[in-house]
Amino acid sequence: MINDAAITLKQLRALVAINDNGSLTAAAESLGLTPPAVSTQLRLLEENLGSRLVMRGNDGKTSLTSSGQQVLTSVRQVEATLTSCYERVKSIREGKFGYLAIGCVSTGKYFAPQLVSGFQKANPNIQVGLRIGNREEIIALVMEGTVDVAIMGRPPRAPVVTAEILGPHPHIFIAPKGHKLATGCDVSPDELLRETFLTRERGSGTRILMERLLDRLGEGQSYKTISMGTNETIKQAVIADLGIAFISGHTVANELDDGRLVQIRAAGVPITRQWFLMHRRDMPLTAVTEKFREFIVGKKGDYFPKLPD
């Protein structure tokens, strides 16, 4: 009866060494063991398999039986598999292989996919998952540990995170081409607050920033808002002259460039915040995550959409 649970790598490697070196003495020397120790490993292996594996001639030379040859073939397959495993573990440790989960607020979708694509082309053995959501959703993913890093604006108070600045993030007022407030000069708070503001849902970082700005400019004066689900919807609604919007400049760079949208100038605008790359402080960066951090920081914001002068 074969006692497979008692078979060890030491026993199997003793058999390989005996075959490769032709004698117990030479095998022991190659393994850095004594001949009795190698003999013990061989004896245990033969007992566990219930079969003779090695024959010894009068001259002390050894040769494998047919059973020994079969075991030898399997051991070499095992060694090859282990070597492959070790190399993969080493690659993971060095950041050459693995999986990375990235969270990004919805405003970042105008540059994050291209950023991920560039990283994957430079690191083809690293798989990347990208989750897009509003500020509250991304903070929740960070808290849960669902994402390794997150790209967003103002860092949250909880969980405690390590945040690194990636570059400036301008926020501006936009209007359709030909709008009466698109004069190129600063408009007054009263003129501005008479408009209808198309904005994201509550919980959006951009909406929070807009409300603070309008409350300050209007000194508590009320204003009309219409909530919309996405930046794309807001842009199309502004182009259709349903209202104006306070929005990330990075989301409207193309429309400003081709003239479909224009900026409204007002005191204190644009408001420039910062983009951050952040991760939970109690979850140290893996080698893969560190490689992504180096990649994105090394770009020095070159991937951000450029606003027209």
C-alpha positions as CSV (number, residue, x, y, z in Angstrom):
1,M,0.0,0.0,0.0
2,I,1.3,3.4,-0.9
3,N,1.6,5.9,2.0
4,D,1.5,9.1,-0.2
5,A,1.0,11.4,2.9
6,A,4.4,10.5,4.2
7,I,6.3,11.2,0.9
8,T,8.4,14.4,1.2
9,L,10.5,16.6,-1.2
10,K,13.6,15.5,0.7
11,Q,13.0,11.9,-0.2
12,L,12.2,12.7,-3.8
13,R,15.3,14.9,-4.2
14,A,17.4,12.2,-2.7
15,L,16.3,9.9,-5.5
16,V,17.1,12.5,-8.2
17,A,20.6,13.1,-6.7
18,I,21.3,9.3,-6.6
19,N,20.3,9.0,-10.3
20,D,22.2,12.1,-11.4
21,N,25.4,11.3,-9.5
22,G,25.5,7.5,-9.8
23,S,26.1,6.5,-6.2
24,L,25.0,7.3,-2.6
25,T,28.3,8.9,-1.7
26,A,28.3,11.2,-4.7
27,A,24.6,12.0,-4.1
28,A,25.3,12.9,-0.5
29,E,28.1,15.2,-1.5
30,S,25.9,17.0,-4.0
31,L,23.2,17.5,-1.4
32,G,25.5,18.5,1.4
33,L,24.4,15.5,3.5
34,T,26.1,12.3,4.8
35,P,25.6,9.0,2.9
36,P,23.6,7.5,5.8
37,A,21.2,10.5,5.6
38,V,20.7,10.0,1.9
39,S,20.3,6.2,2.4
40,T,17.6,6.9,5.1
41,Q,15.7,9.2,2.7
42,L,15.8,6.6,0.0
43,R,14.7,3.8,2.4
44,L,11.7,5.9,3.6
45,L,10.7,6.7,0.0
46,E,10.8,3.0,-1.0
47,E,8.8,2.1,2.1
48,N,6.2,4.8,1.4
49,L,5.8,3.6,-2.2
50,G,6.0,0.0,-1.4
51,S,8.5,-0.6,-4.2
52,R,12.2,-0.9,-4.8
53,L,13.5,2.1,-6.6
54,V,17.3,1.8,-6.7
55,M,19.6,-1.2,-7.4
56,R,23.2,-1.1,-6.3
57,G,25.9,-3.0,-8.1
58,N,29.0,-4.7,-6.7
59,D,31.1,-1.6,-7.7
60,G,28.9,0.7,-5.6
61,K,27.3,2.2,-8.6
62,T,23.5,2.7,-8.6
63,S,20.8,2.5,-11.2
64,L,17.0,3.0,-11.1
65,T,14.5,0.3,-11.4
66,S,11.5,0.7,-13.7
67,S,9.5,2.0,-10.8
68,G,12.4,4.4,-9.9
69,Q,12.4,5.7,-13.4
70,Q,8.7,6.4,-13.3
71,V,9.1,8.3,-10.0
72,L,12.1,10.2,-11.4
73,T,10.0,11.4,-14.4
74,S,7.2,12.6,-12.0
75,V,9.7,14.3,-9.7
76,R,11.2,16.3,-12.6
77,Q,7.7,17.4,-13.5
78,V,7.1,18.5,-9.9
79,E,10.4,20.4,-9.8
80,A,9.6,22.2,-13.1
81,T,6.2,23.2,-11.7
82,L,7.7,24.5,-8.5
83,T,10.3,26.4,-10.4
84,S,7.6,28.1,-12.4
85,C,5.7,28.8,-9.2
86,Y,8.8,30.4,-7.6
87,E,9.3,32.6,-10.6
88,R,5.7,33.8,-10.5
89,V,6.0,34.5,-6.8
90,K,9.2,36.4,-7.4
91,S,7.4,38.4,-10.2
92,I,4.5,39.2,-7.9
93,R,7.0,40.3,-5.2
94,E,8.8,42.5,-7.7
95,G,5.6,44.0,-9.2
96,K,6.0,42.3,-12.6
97,F,2.9,40.1,-12.2
98,G,-0.4,40.4,-10.4
99,Y,-3.7,42.2,-10.2
100,L,-4.4,45.9,-9.4
101,A,-7.8,47.4,-8.5
102,I,-8.2,51.1,-9.1
103,G,-11.1,53.3,-8.1
104,C,-11.7,56.7,-9.8
105,V,-14.4,59.3,-9.4
106,S,-16.5,59.8,-12.5
107,T,-14.8,63.0,-13.5
108,G,-11.6,61.1,-13.9
109,K,-13.1,58.8,-16.6
110,Y,-11.9,61.4,-19.2
111,F,-8.3,60.4,-18.6
112,A,-8.2,57.3,-16.4
113,P,-8.9,54.7,-19.1
114,Q,-6.0,56.0,-21.2
115,L,-3.8,56.0,-18.1
116,V,-4.7,52.4,-17.4
117,S,-4.1,51.4,-21.0
118,G,-0.6,53.0,-20.9
119,F,0.2,51.1,-17.7
120,Q,-0.9,47.8,-19.0
121,K,1.1,48.2,-22.2
122,A,4.2,48.8,-20.1
123,N,3.3,45.9,-17.8
124,P,1.4,43.2,-19.8
125,N,1.5,40.7,-17.0
126,I,-0.4,42.9,-14.6
127,Q,-4.2,42.8,-14.9
128,V,-6.0,46.1,-13.9
129,G,-9.5,46.6,-12.8
130,L,-11.0,50.1,-13.0
131,R,-14.1,51.1,-11.0
132,I,-15.8,54.4,-11.7
133,G,-18.2,56.1,-9.3
134,N,-19.1,59.3,-7.5
135,R,-17.1,60.5,-4.5
136,E,-19.2,58.6,-1.9
137,E,-19.0,55.4,-3.9
138,I,-15.2,55.5,-4.3
139,I,-14.7,56.3,-0.6
140,A,-16.8,53.3,0.2
141,L,-14.7,51.1,-2.0
142,V,-11.5,52.5,-0.3
143,M,-13.0,51.8,3.1
144,E,-14.0,48.2,2.1
145,G,-10.5,47.6,0.7
146,T,-12.2,46.7,-2.6
147,V,-9.7,48.9,-4.5
148,D,-6.0,49.2,-3.9
149,V,-5.7,52.8,-4.9
150,A,-8.1,55.6,-5.8
151,I,-7.9,58.7,-8.0
152,M,-10.1,61.5,-6.7
153,G,-10.1,65.1,-5.4
154,R,-10.3,66.1,-1.7
155,P,-9.1,63.1,0.4
156,P,-11.7,61.7,2.8
157,R,-11.4,62.1,6.6
158,A,-12.2,58.4,7.0
159,P,-10.7,56.1,6.4
160,V,-7.3,57.6,7.1
161,V,-5.4,57.6,3.8
162,T,-2.1,58.4,2.3
163,A,-2.6,60.9,-0.5
164,E,-0.2,62.1,-3.1
165,I,-0.9,65.1,-5.4
166,L,-1.1,64.2,-9.1
167,G,-1.8,67.7,-10.5
168,P,-4.2,70.6,-10.7
169,H,-7.9,70.1,-11.3
170,P,-9.7,73.3,-12.5
171,H,-13.5,73.8,-12.1
172,I,-15.3,76.3,-14.3
173,F,-18.7,77.7,-15.3
174,I,-19.8,76.7,-18.8
175,A,-22.6,77.9,-21.0
176,P,-23.7,77.2,-24.6
177,K,-22.1,79.2,-27.5
178,G,-23.5,82.7,-27.7
179,H,-24.8,82.8,-24.1
180,K,-25.4,86.3,-22.7
181,L,-23.0,85.8,-19.8
182,A,-20.2,84.5,-22.1
183,T,-18.7,88.0,-22.4
184,G,-15.2,87.2,-21.5
185,C,-15.5,89.5,-18.5
186,D,-16.4,88.7,-14.9
187,V,-20.2,88.5,-14.4
188,S,-21.8,89.8,-11.1
189,P,-23.1,87.3,-8.5
190,D,-26.7,88.6,-9.1
191,E,-26.4,87.9,-12.9
192,L,-24.9,84.4,-12.2
193,L,-27.5,83.4,-9.6
194,R,-30.4,84.2,-11.9
195,E,-29.4,81.3,-14.0
196,T,-30.5,77.6,-13.7
197,F,-27.6,75.4,-12.7
198,L,-27.3,71.9,-14.1
199,T,-25.5,69.8,-11.5
200,R,-24.6,66.2,-10.5
201,E,-26.5,64.3,-7.8
202,R,-25.9,64.9,-4.1
203,G,-22.6,63.3,-2.9
204,S,-20.8,64.5,-6.0
205,G,-17.6,66.4,-5.1
206,T,-18.2,68.9,-7.9
207,R,-21.7,69.7,-6.6
208,I,-20.3,70.2,-3.1
209,L,-17.8,72.6,-4.5
210,M,-20.4,74.5,-6.5
211,E,-22.8,74.9,-3.6
212,R,-20.1,76.3,-1.4
213,L,-19.1,78.8,-4.1
214,L,-22.6,79.9,-4.9
215,D,-23.5,80.2,-1.2
216,R,-20.5,82.5,-0.7
217,L,-21.1,84.6,-3.8
218,G,-24.8,85.0,-3.1
219,E,-24.5,85.3,0.6
220,G,-27.3,82.8,1.2
221,Q,-29.4,83.8,-1.8
222,S,-31.4,81.0,-3.3
223,Y,-30.8,79.6,-6.8
224,K,-32.4,77.0,-9.1
225,T,-30.7,73.7,-9.7
226,I,-31.6,70.6,-11.8
227,S,-29.8,67.4,-10.9
228,M,-28.5,65.1,-13.7
229,G,-26.8,61.7,-13.4
230,T,-23.7,62.2,-15.5
231,N,-21.3,64.8,-16.7
232,E,-22.1,63.8,-20.3
233,T,-25.8,64.5,-19.7
234,I,-24.9,67.9,-18.1
235,K,-22.7,68.8,-21.1
236,Q,-25.4,68.0,-23.6
237,A,-28.0,69.8,-21.6
238,V,-25.9,72.9,-21.5
239,I,-25.3,72.7,-25.2
240,A,-29.1,72.5,-25.6
241,D,-29.4,75.8,-23.5
242,L,-31.2,74.2,-20.6
243,G,-29.0,76.0,-18.1
244,I,-25.4,76.6,-17.2
245,A,-23.1,74.4,-15.1
246,F,-20.2,74.4,-12.8
247,I,-18.0,71.5,-13.9
248,S,-14.6,70.0,-14.0
249,G,-12.6,71.7,-16.8
250,H,-11.2,68.2,-17.6
251,T,-14.6,67.0,-18.6
252,V,-15.2,69.8,-21.2
253,A,-11.8,70.4,-22.8
254,N,-12.9,69.1,-26.2
255,E,-16.2,71.0,-26.2
256,L,-14.4,74.2,-25.3
257,D,-11.8,73.7,-27.9
258,D,-14.3,73.1,-30.7
259,G,-16.6,76.0,-29.6
260,R,-19.7,74.0,-28.6
261,L,-19.3,75.3,-25.0
262,V,-17.8,78.5,-23.6
263,Q,-16.6,79.6,-20.2
264,I,-18.4,82.1,-18.0
265,R,-16.0,84.3,-16.1
266,A,-16.8,85.1,-12.5
267,A,-14.9,86.3,-9.4
268,G,-12.9,83.5,-7.9
269,V,-13.3,81.2,-10.9
270,P,-11.8,78.9,-12.0
271,I,-11.4,77.1,-8.7
272,T,-8.4,74.9,-8.8
273,R,-8.3,71.8,-6.6
274,Q,-5.9,68.9,-6.9
275,W,-6.1,65.4,-8.1
276,F,-4.8,62.8,-5.6
277,L,-3.7,59.2,-5.7
278,M,-4.6,57.7,-2.4
279,H,-4.7,54.4,-0.5
280,R,-5.6,53.3,3.0
281,R,-2.7,54.0,5.4
282,D,-3.3,50.7,7.2
283,M,-2.9,48.8,3.9
284,P,0.7,49.0,2.7
285,L,1.3,49.2,-1.0
286,T,2.0,45.9,-2.7
287,A,4.8,45.8,-5.3
288,V,2.3,46.0,-8.1
289,T,0.5,49.0,-6.5
290,E,3.9,50.7,-6.0
291,K,4.7,50.1,-9.6
292,F,1.5,51.9,-10.6
293,R,2.2,54.7,-8.2
294,E,5.6,55.3,-9.8
295,F,4.1,55.1,-13.3
296,I,1.3,57.7,-12.6
297,V,3.5,60.1,-10.6
298,G,6.2,59.9,-13.2
299,K,3.8,61.2,-15.8
300,K,3.6,64.5,-14.0
301,G,0.0,65.2,-15.1
302,D,0.7,64.8,-18.8
303,Y,-2.4,62.7,-19.1
304,F,-4.8,65.5,-18.0
305,P,-7.0,67.1,-20.7
306,K,-5.7,70.5,-21.6
307,L,-8.1,73.6,-21.4
308,P,-7.9,76.0,-24.3
309,D,-6.2,79.3,-23.5
